[in-house]
């Protein structure tokens, strides 16, 4: 037991290190350490205290020595406390120390350090210690991050002396080898000032996955392939680290040059705001240390220098957006802007501090801009402006303005005469914008006529910076999303803009030099000044040289001579001429301009005119901008006209039809009042009236008085916007829902179960349809639940929208199964079943939602998922018969060919093949979890990563840190994706689901990694082709893959031809004692699914040419499944798993072996590399479609 540490070190040796010299050297060194531990001399301890206080028992020992002055007599005394000669236990100096240390260490156990000889080691050396439980250092300056220890934690050394641990932190060592420098971070290093030396724990290093080699007097530490640390053994058998240096904390600070660069990128915003953004992670893409810079920024001094600080003013507390709007006009400015403007007006929301700025030629435009601002913000937020605060300027105080405010119920607050302080927020914003504008113009050397561009950019940046009064990001409060600043670039810096192919010849430059002016809100790109052609370009294909400026001589010449905006590359939105003639819009700063649109990679179709151009769009990650509100320099252009090409003649790429409207989904109201008061109230009113008409026609209720002793349940309106597969709006849907949660079992409901068709069944019949050229259509039952007949007596209160004075005291006696009732689903299913059976259809015994009819070689099939019906037939006449039968019994909506079902897009090709994908659903997931800008990866899980319950939070603090993480919500959404069209993530989702009750940080990181994989494979789709109807199943299992309970994972995939129809990945119910047993259990599970599949096919009369085949990569399991012997290792296997042997003996299926590399089920049991995943997906018909990845 004394040599357990040494034995563990020997066990880590590689084969070439197992030499007698190495082992003898290690054992001898350990023996000498243990011998010197028993002695008491100055060189015996690795760690000696610098200032050990021996005064605790000083008086007692002095009394003892006075009583026993004969030295020889004292030599005869032996201490029974420390076993030393010369004193007794009563006067032992270690007794009281031990008692004190034991009392102090109640909070944490002491960590022992093995004793070694330290004869020739210098103070402060890094020593490798095989017995140290942690890393130690006596120097505070070693740490790059540090935290004081609040508890009285101690460490006990070999001489039984306890030393106090002062703090804990991270130490970084830079180690030099012949191949280069390595930076190694040692975390959780303890700070013990009483130690003489720094210690590296060999056990901790080994636990981190490094390999330690002791040979030829050297201790070497390797990572997976390279030497990262090395130490030489001295004459006292101690290993001392060589060739290193310790990185101090200051090395991690941002350099002055980098600070200035970020300062300029943010338009010379003060360093306090930048530090606040960095320290509190208020924005993405900015994690720098921006403590206040000591160097001087000349542009800031010239642009911001003032005589005294701007005074602080009192603020009115607001509780929501648009409760109070501050406004002020700034101007006239001494120089006209490029749009001939001399004023700008600002509107600031008091609650969020969101600012919007408009540019004006005269103050008479204030009311018009306020109307535009009011319309825009109220439409975006769904809220209303309640109060406007401004000064007493005539532009605000006039009859037209007063009438407009009264008409819309807006309260006006005016500042007192000569008291601008009462409008301080707007006044301070204007000063801030002018300070930033002045500074940016000085720094960029642009003419002052560009002040409108600078103000626009300053306002855009200011909305993404924290306010000093509230320490909030206005943009985040306004939109609910943390803004990104990765795209910010310094105003006025040099930019190289890609020249589109139609604007250059073959030998022309591909880029032109421009000047960065700001950020476009009409398109996803930058606003850039072309000094040669004297125009503004909006483009996203830009490379910036942030440290360079364009020479002033190329800017100054006749800026006002010609001023236009060219939208380059990715601009695709059409522009409204009216929006650019007399009001501020989101298209650009200057509206008195000629707008021309350039698109990339145009190819002239030989059969089309010069106007009919086909466009291929390239999407890059250069810019990521939100559709923020910022302003334009507005003018009244009478002499300029908007020159736009006829967009109807431009051929739209087909894939863009799939993406229309995805990012424009409208907000659905939560209450009846919100729907009736919202911007789309007319559409919602029509939807409500349509629903009430349906309820009346279906005779859902009758008005009556509430009988005594009875209670009425409530109801509410649910509003839903239905979208097509391409993301465009199909219709506005209002549904009246009963509040069935107040029902009581056995009183007003009994059975509630209602079956629906499964996803494997849908894939099975779609494969049969493709294989036999069957028709596949889709129908929807209108107000399906209202067809169900109630057996119970249920009363409901009147819904909003139909309550009158006469009916106010009445209640509804429900006659039909209204949505929301617990038994509604079952009542509808029973009605539908009865009508289908009356129509001649037969109900499948294998699955309750399959109805079929086969006669004279004609097949009819109906798959039921609540009110969505999939109709399959072998000819058009049979399809018409089914639709007529359904139309006689229910109000149906014929949707034609199947194209969208249960969130799955279905597309049939001309050759009869069929594609299934969930692109829209996947985009919603990625957007909802803020992974739209993440970097994609080739595999959903790191093959070297292991997830276990040991990574789950234990302490209350750890649980609180993960409490608000939407882990279960993400796993649930991924689960549906894995079950429907993406078997490549089934194993990982199943693994993540095992930790849903108590997820840890590692589990959350693993879940987000799956999203990164899906981001890179978002255009993957499942292809169903016509090849053959041979049923082949691949079965696989790992062995004891779960580190928590040592259970294995079953995985199998069943294909018809190349099309995957059924797949599964789940943990086995029992613990397998061998790989054979685990593989046999997987084969058994696969067999049960095959028998079900065969039964479904035989039921509808579909003949299988050849019996199904199960392929496994474990030969022992294959032989055992066939009954080839039972050994002592297999007698314990549960009898229910022998079902597979019975099926094989009856000739119902074949069982055979295949190599692991050809086993498609491998993807369902373990993490694989990216290339291996691609190979398997290609074999099962899952591949990328032709769509580009939209950004």
Secondary structure, DSSP 8 states (H G I E B T S, - for coil): -TTHHHHHHHHT--GGG--HHHHHHHHHHHHHHHHHHHS--TTS-SS--SS----TTHHHHHHHHHHT--HHHHHT-B-TTT--BSS-GGG-HHHHHHHHHHHHTTSS----------TT--TT-EEEESS-SS-EES-GGGEEEEEE--S--EEE-TTS-EEE--EEEEEEEEEEETTEEEEEEEEEEEE-TT-SSEEEEHHHHHHTT-EEEEETTEEEEE-SSSEEEEEEE-TTS-EEE-SEEEE-GGGGS--HHHHHHHHHHTTS--HHHHHHHHHTT-SBS---------S--HHHHHHH--SS-----------STTS-EEEEEE---SS--TTS--EEEEEEETTT--EEEEEESSGGGHHHHHHHHHHHHHHHHS----EEEE-S-TTTSSHHHHHHHHHTT-EEEE--TT-GGGGHHHHHHHHHHHHHHHHHHHHHT--GGGHHHHHHHHHHHHTTSB-TTT--BHHHHHHSS--B-TT---TTEEEEEE--GGGS-TTS-SEEEEEEEEE-SSSSSEEEEETTTTEEEEES-EEEEEEEE--THHHHTTGGG--EEEE-TT------TGGGTSS--SS-SB-SSEEEE--SSEEE-TTS-TT-EEE-----SS----------B----SS-------GGGSB--GGGGGTTTGGG-----SSHHHHHHSTTHHHHHHHHHHHHHHHHHTT-EEEE---TT--EE-EEEEEEEEE-TTS-EEEEEEEEEE-GGG--BTTTB---------HHHHHHHHHHHHHHT-EEEEEEETTGGGGSEEEEEEEEE--TTS--TTTTT-EEEEEE--TT-TTHHHHHHHHHHHHHHHTT-EE-SS-TTEEEEEETTEEEEEEEETTEEEEEESSHHHHHHHHHHHHHHS-EEEEEE--EETTEEEEE-TTS-EEEE-HHHHHHHHHHTT-TT----S-SS-TT----GGGS--SHHHHHHHHTS-HHHHHHHHHHHHHHT-GGGHHHHHHHHTTTTS--HHHHHHHHHHHHHHHHTTTEEEEE--S---EEEEEEE-SS--TTT---EEEEEEEETTEEEEEEEEE-SS--SSHHHHHHHHHHHHHHHHHHHHHHHHHTT---SS-EEEEES-HHHHHHHTT----TTTTTS-GGGGHHHHHHHTTSEEEEE--GGG-GGGGGTS---HHHHHHHHHHTTEEE-S-----
